[in-house]
Amino acid sequence: MTLDNSLEKIDPRFVPYRKLYTGAKIPAIGLGTFGSDRFSADQIAAAVLDAIEIGYRHIDCAMVYGNEREVGESIQAVIKKGIVKREELWITSKLWNNKHAEEDVIPTCRQTLKDLQLNHLDLYLIHWPFPNHHGVGVDVNSRDPHAVPYIHENYMKTWRQMEKLVEMGIVRHIGTSNMTIPKLKLLLRDAKIKPAANEMELHPHFQQPELFQFCLDNQIVPIGYSPVGSPSRPDRDRTPDDTVDIEDPVIVKIANRLNVHPAVACLKWAAQRGQIPIPFSVRPEQYWSNLKAVTTEPLTEEEMHEIARIDKNNRLIKGQVFLWKGAKDWRDLWDLDGQIASV
């Protein structure tokens, strides 16, 4: 894949940013690298290279995606070409579930740094709050025989190692992903270094208003995955009741007014609301329009209110593959009654 020269480059200075509690600035949109078993590592790495050339400065990675080595080659290529300096990039990665053991956290982060060819990460997240693993390409009925519910004492052992990464200087900020308010309350109570961000599913049909506001109130930046409803998500994450954000009449009406794809309306809403959307695409015209979305005409106040009213509480990434023996169903992962589920 080569850069489509017909697409204008977008000046990164025009991309808004969010400020972390440390004062660091994180670009208010990132490029996702989860290919959901549908795209090769080389395809995603090519998209990363082109996206940085176009103007992206925020790349969201994870070891479990299986492409950090290839993505690292793209990052180094644009740095060597003089397109960008390392300090102008924001690189996030994530600790996978089977690396929660105290002795695994630091070596795993070092492996990510080696693969990405970096001396430090700007943000390192615990990918899921459970040590429950699944292999590549599993279906919805796959279960880790060693799966367990959230155990705060164990999570804190992992978090202490994350804090050490900051103290060592190889990670600038640490954060969480796929957390809930009850779990975050415990972490905020016990952490020496508090989470700078929480990556969570956020899109117009799943706005998570309580968790979103909790993050803001506690100076935790909300980062939103599946910001346009994740049309390329794995088959295991598809259920008959799922709704499609980009087909919602409100989203379509706004897109028609702006003469853009409905996905652009979703991203404008996300950035204006105060979260950082992480859209994924390997198609240049799509990731170009995604970046352009946050630098051009904003939605009106009324349109923001209209989108707020179409929240359907429709979680797409339910996480069934992380269930433990004795769990009733996927809802046990998300503490919907305000209580952390146990065995």
N, C-alpha and C positions, 0 to 999 in steps of 0.2 A: 504494500500500500504506500502510495506517495501522496504528499500534500497536494490538495486541489488548489492550484494557484489562483483559481477564480474566486476563492473565498478570501475576503479581506482579513488581514490580521487585526486582532482586537487589542488595543493598548491595555495592558494589565492594570495601569494606573486608574482606569475607569471602572474596574471591578470593585464593588464594595467589599468591605471586610467586617469581621466581628472582632471585638477585643476580648481576650481572655482575662481572667482575674490577675494574671501576672503582668498584664499590659501588652503582651504579644498580640500581633494582628494576624488573623487567619482569613484568607480569601473566602468570600461568602458563597462560593460554589466550587465544587471539586469534581474531578473526573473519577468515576468508579472503575475498578479493575476486576470486578467479579464477573466472570464470563458465564456463570451458571451452567457449566458443562456443555455450553453451546458454541463457544468460541475458543480457538487455540491460544496458547500463550503468545505465539508470534503475532497473531492478529491484534491482541490487546496491547502488546508492546509497541506495535506500529501506530496504534491509535494514541498511545501516550506520547510518543515522539512527535506526531503531527499536532496533537492538542497543545503541547507546550509551545511549538512553533506558532500556533494560531494565537496563543495568549493565555492559556491555562497556567496557573502557578500552584495549584493544589491538587495533589494526586493521592487517592485513597487506596491503600494496598492491604494485603493480609497474606501471611504465610500459607494459609489453607487454600488460597486461590490457585496455588501451584504455578505462579508466573512471576515471582519477584525477581528471579535471576534475569529474565528477559526484560522486565520493566526497568531493572537497574541498568541494563545496557542502553536502553533508550534515554534514561535520565543522564547517563554519562555522555552519550552522544551529543545531546543538546548543550551540555555544559562545555564540552570540548570545542564545539562549533562556535562558542561565544554567544549563543542565543540567550542564555540565561546564566546567572551565577547561582551557586548552591544556596546562598542566603536569601535568594529571591523566591525559592521554592518552599512550599509547605508539604512535607511528606509524612503521611500517617501510615502506620501498620498496626497489626493486631496479633495478640497472643492467642493461639488456638487452644481449644478445650483440653486436649491431651497433654498440654505443657503447663498445667497449673501447679505441678509439684514444685516445692521451693527450689530444688536443685536444678529444675529445668528452665526457669524463667529467664535468667541472665544468659545462659548459653543459647537459648532460642532467639532472644533479641539480637545477640551477636551474629547468629546465622542470618537473620533478616538483614542486618547491616552489611554483612559480607555479600549477600545476594544482590542487594540494592546498590552496592558499591558506595556506601555512605559512611561518614564518621559519626553521624547522629541522626536520630529521628526527631521530628518536630512534635509528634504526638504518637503515643503507643497506648493502645486500648486492650482491655481484656475482652475478647470477642463475645463470649457468652458467660454468664455467671455460674455456669455448671461445668464440671470437668468431663461432661458426657460427649463422647466422640462419635462421629459417623464418617464412613469412607466416602470417596468421590463417587458421585452418581447414584447414591442409594435411593430407594423409593420410600414412600411415606410410611411404610410398615417396618422399616429398619429400626432396630433398637440395639443400643450398647448394653450388653449384659451387666456391665459394671456401673451403669448410670445411677446417679443419686440426685436427690433434690438439692436445693441451695442450702449449704451449711456455712453460716457466716464465719465461724472460726477458721475454716479452711480457706474461704475467700480472702480473709485478712492475711493469712500466711502468704498467699499469692501477691496480695497488694503490697505487703512489706518488701517483697522482692522488686516490685514495680517502683516503689519509692527509692530503692537502692540504685536503680537505673538512672534516676534523676540525679541522685547524689554523685554517681560516677561520671555524669556529664554526657552520657551517650544517648539519653532521651531528655528532651526539653520539657515535655508535659506528659502526664499520664491521664487516662480516662477510662470510661466504661462503655459498654455497648449492650443493648438488649436488657437493660435494667428496669426495675420498677420502683415506685416511690418507697415502699417498705424496705427494699434492699438498699436503696440509696441513703435512706435515713440512717441505717446502721453504719454504712460506710462513712458517711460524713461525721458521725459520732466518733468513730475509731481511727480515722485516717490521720497521719501526720502531714502528708501531702494530699490535699483534696483533689478530686477529679476535676480536670479543666473542661471536659466535654463528655457528653453521653450521645453515642450514635444509636439511633432508634428509627423504627419505621414511621415515616411521616409523609402523608399525601392528602389531598383534599377529602378523600373518603375515609381517611383514618388520621385524624388531627391530634389525637391524644392531648386534649387541652389541659387536663390536670397535671400530667407528667411534664408537658411542655412548660407550663407555668412554674412548676416546682423547680425545674432546672434553672429557669431564669432567676427565680427568687434566691437561688443558692449559688449564683455566679457560675453555673455550669452551662456551657454553650451547647444547645441542641443541634446535632448533626443528623440530617434526615436521609436515610436510604429509601429506595423505592419511591422517589419523589413524584414520579408520574404514574405510579401504580404497577411498576415492575412487569411490563409485558413480556420480558424475556426470563422471568423467574423459572426455577426448575419445576418439572411436572409435579414433584412431590408437594409443592406449595400451592397447588391449584385445587380449589374445591368448587362445587356447583353453585354455592351462594356468593362467590366473589363478584364484586361489581367492578366496572371499568371507568376509572376517573376521566380519561380523555374522551369518553362518550357521554359524559354527563352534560345535559342541556345547558347548564350554567357555564361550564368550562368551554363548551363549543361556542356559545354566544359571545363570550369574551374573546375567544380566539378569532372569531369572525370579525369582530370590531377592529382588532389589531392586525388582521390579515396574516395570522401566524398559525402554526400547528397548535392543537390543543395542549401538547406537552409544554409549550412555551408559557402558556397561561398558568399551568401548574407551578412552573419554576419561578415565575414572577411572584406569584402568591407566596411561595416558600421563602424567598429572599426578603420580601417586604415584611413578612410576619416576624422574621427574626431568627429563623433556622438556617442552616447551611445545607442546601440540597446536594446530593451526590448522585447525579444521573450517570448512567452507563450507556455508551454506544461505541461501536467501532466504525461508524459511518461518518466521514468528515462533515457532511452537511448537517448532520444531527448534532454532533458535539460542538460545532461552530454555532448553530442556532441556540443551543443550550447556554453557551457562554454569553452570547449576544443578549439573551433574555434578561440578564441582570444588569445590563448596561444601557438599556433603551427604555422607552416610555413605560412608566409604572402603571399598575392598575389603579383605578379610582377607589376612593374610600368606599363607595357603594358596592363596587365589585368585590372588594375584600370582605365586606359584610355578607354579600351573597354567597361567596365560597364558604365562609364560616358556617352558613346555614345548611350546607350540603354534606356535612360530616355524617357518615353512615356507620362509624365505629367498625369499619370493615378491615380487620387485620388480615393481610395476605400471607405474611411469613409467620405461620403459627408455631413452628418449631416442634412438630410431632416427633421427629427423630431423636429429640433429646429427652423424651419421657423415661421415667424410671419405673421399676416394678412397683405396683401399688398406686401409681398416679391414675386419676380418673380419666382425664383427657388433657388436651393441650392447654386448656385454661389454667391448669395447675402451674404452668410455667410463668404465668403473668400476674399472679396475686390479685385477681380481680375483686376479691372481697376485702382487700386491704391487709390480708394475712399471708405470710409466706408459707406455702404448702410444704408439708413434710411427708415422710413415709407413712 
